[in-house]
Structures are given as C-alpha cells and as structure tokens.
C-alpha cells in the first residue's frame, strides 16, 4: 500500500471534496441550474444524510459523487481521484472499484439469484470463480442472507431484496456507499432493519455512506444531516 | 461462462416469446438449407462437368437431331482427342411416372470420354458389347427398381420400332458406378447401333456430340472449328463447354438458383423484421437493468456485447436446429429422389453459407438494440424506473 493510500484510508481524513460545484442542464433555450456553486467535504467513515424537497438537487449530487454524471463546473475529488477531469470510460472503471450503489427499488437483476446478483460487480475484477464465490458468501453473510443465496428476487421480500442490493454494493469493498432513498419502498420495521444494517456497516466496517432521503427518521440514523434547497446546502 | 449464463437467463425471461422467435429462425434456416441444397443439386451437373469436354447440339434446339456423319468429320479435327454422340430415348418403365434418362450411345467412346466420372467393370463392358439389346444402368436405378444383371427390362419409348411397337426390350448387361461424388447414376445406356437400326424414323441422326479436346486451353478454339465445319449447312451446330451446356439445360426447366434466392431473400427479410422487433422489444423492457449494469461499472462495450450476444445466441440456436432439420430432410429425400435429382445432398459450401448467415443474421437483428445499449445514458435510463 502506498503512503498516499495509507493516508487516504485513515478514518476521519477527507474522502470527498467538492469545490464550487455547479450542474446545469439545457432545457430548450434555457439553462436549468440544479446545483449552484456547491462546496462540501465528507470525511472518511462519515454517514451523511442528504435531505431536502424534490428538485433540490440531492439525487444530482449523488450522481456526481458516484461518477454517473459530470459537473458543469467546479472541482470534485474523491480520495485521490479528480472525477471532474475523468473521461466516461475512466469514470466507469473508477465506479467499479470505488463506489457501491444502493437504490430505492433495489434494481436487482430478476433473472439472477441473490448469489449471482451479488457476484456481478466481481466480474469486473481479476478474481477467479472460486474467489468470487468466497467474497459473495461473505457479503451475503454480512447482510444475514446466506440461506437465501439461491433465491431469485421475486422469491424475496422487499427488505431481503434491499439486503441483497447492499451485499452487491459491498462485495467489491468500495470506498463509499451511495444510497438513494434506500428505505423509500419499505415498511417502517423493515426500513429500520435496513438503516440499522447501514449503521453497522458504517460503525464496524468503517464504510463512508452518503444517503439521500426524504424521511427524517431515516436521516436520524446518520452521523451528519445536510439539507439542500434549490441546488445549495442550507 | 458467467456472461453466457447471463445471456441465456435473459433469453429465458419470456420463454414463449423466445421460443416463437427461435422457431421462426429455425424455419428460415430450414428453408435455407433445403432450397440451397436443391439449387446446388441442379447446379451439380455443371460443377462436375469436365473442363476438357465440349457438347455440340443443333443450333436451332437440342431436340433437333444432327446427321450422324458429322461425328466422323469432328473426329478429323486436330484438337479433338475423342468424340462420341448420344441420343435421347425418352422412355419409361411400366408407368409414365417411372421416367428416367436413357441414352443411346457408343459404348467404348462414351465410357472413355467420361472415364473420370464413371466406371464399368471390364467383363461387364465385354458382355454388354456382345449383347445387342444390352443396357448398362447406374446404381441409382439399381436402388430404385432393384434390377440386376441379366434382368429383362421392357421400356415404352417415344420412338416406335419399325413394326410400330413402342415397347423396347432390353437386358441389363452391367452396372456402372460413379467415380466422382454426386455424379448422376440414374441413366440407362443402350447401344446406338440397335436403337438406330430398330427405330422407325430419325435413322442416321444423332442427338448431340460430346467432344474431349486434347488441350483444355484450346477448348474455345476447337468449339469454333467444330461449328465452322457445319456453317451454312442444313443443320448448323452450336458447340459450348460441357459446363455451359449443363447450365443452360438446367435453366430450360427454370432458373432454380434465381427462384430459390428470391424466396430466401423474402423469408430472411421477414424473419429479420420479426427477430429484430423481438430483440428491440426485449431491449426496451430492460433499459433500467442495463443502466444498473453500467452503474456497477460495466463498460458501454460490455453492455453492447451482452445485448448483441443475445441476438447471436438466438440466431445460433435457431440456425443450427434449422440446418440440422434441413440435413435430415435432405438425407431422407435424397434416396427417393436419387433417380430424378441425383446429387441431392447438403454440400459443405451450403453449410458454410448457412453458418455465415447465422452470424450475420444475429448481428443484424441485434445491431440496433446493441448500439442503443452502447449509447445508453445511466442517469436518463435510471429515471425510467
């Protein structure tokens, strides 16, 4: 491990740094500003909840942090990577190694078993089939679904599907977990289970988590809560 | 292996649709295999034609005879190695449906000129030559009519005998075999001397001449010399290479190659639309899933290949089954059609064309969704969920 990597991995050190980030989309002849001159720092090991009304720019910010989209201007740095300067193919490779995504509607592949769904990100690594199986088993065990490995998504409850999605996000050991309304489609009890799981991952595994949510009770599980409105942090 | 597994799983999500699409591809390739084989069977004669052989017919038409003495004149030409002649007998066995080719020929010269294609055992040749009503038959006729050496075979011919009878009595003196794969063995060969002497009209004429040249590079020049011999005579000749003659003879029935090509083009165009639409529909239904793959870090190219892979996989499965069925049907039909359509077999060329077409079919049907998959924007696609 390089000195830089050791420094990067230290809990509490800066992981994400946004300087004057703006994002706008063209809409006809007009320009719609979604993010305006946003500045933000997220430390390694943080659990950050992003709240705000619809259209405030939460998901856009999450997309930028995940390398799914590029800022119109500003500097976006995660670890030692300058995402704003990367090409699309560089971002694709970076995502595979550094980010785990958790969606509101789980987004599992319906034709694959839980085990095969979790294995997907590992196909982008150099691991052998046996090594992949080992990692998948560990990830499923972590989310408490070892016995459901052979089940298809339609054979699982919503909470179990989201656990599989979390296992898939974790399996390649990413630097940061990005969650877009991870409990938005779940009942309260199940939502609490998922949030507790995320909390555990943050506290015991040291995973940095950024979670977009409308739900104040969900946000209560985070260490830090940030509110957004009209593309700015308020 | 995982990707193949994933492709198969995706195809299996709508089983009925996949099976129906696959069946349509099976039918398309079944037709391809059968029609191309049929076409190549018609071309078989031309493929087997000797490069050093010429065929001379009456300039007006093949059915107009030529004077027999033309043969002697042709034999005097410098470039001619062997020349022989043949006549159409046009008979049938017992019932009109039992038709097969019968030629009245001159035994030694005929088998010399076709020495590369047919073989007749020496003792059978000897026995045949000594039997005025003797005939030799090919293996396809033996298989079909179960004739054997010594059998008497009455044929009803289009030429009446001098006593007005149209039934001609023959005796099987020998059985010739093909030396070249696909060579026609459905022909009966009889002595010209017997035929010419016994027939009521047309005496002293021949149907066509077959000429073997000394040097195949001189074929064209020899052909011109032959035709020049009989220019301005009452029966002018037209000499061409055996290949050209066979091709134009086959086209008298119909241009099978052209007809099969038209049918296949229509079938494949329709199937392209059917399979292409299925692939496009399947792609549209999975846009968010493909976006998730890209989110996880799968490259644009990988997603494109996954989509294209489904189309190619479907095409390979349907195509291979179709060609396999075509092979089974052709093999089954080849035996019963041996006498009428010799050389009916799926050639390696047809098979190769089929395999190539399978790949092209898969690529074309999957191309549009694959390109859409390549260009898929994650953020836009995820919003569709």
Interface residues (C-beta under 8 A of the other chain):
Chain A: X63 X66 X68 X69 X88 X89 X92 X93 X95 X96 X97 X101 X103 X105 X107 X109 X110 X111 X112 X116 X119 X120 X121 X123 X124 X129 X168
Chain B: X1 X2 X3 X5 X6 X9 X10 X12 X13 X288 X289 X292 X293 X294 X295 X296 X297 X298 X299 X300 X378 X379 X382 X385
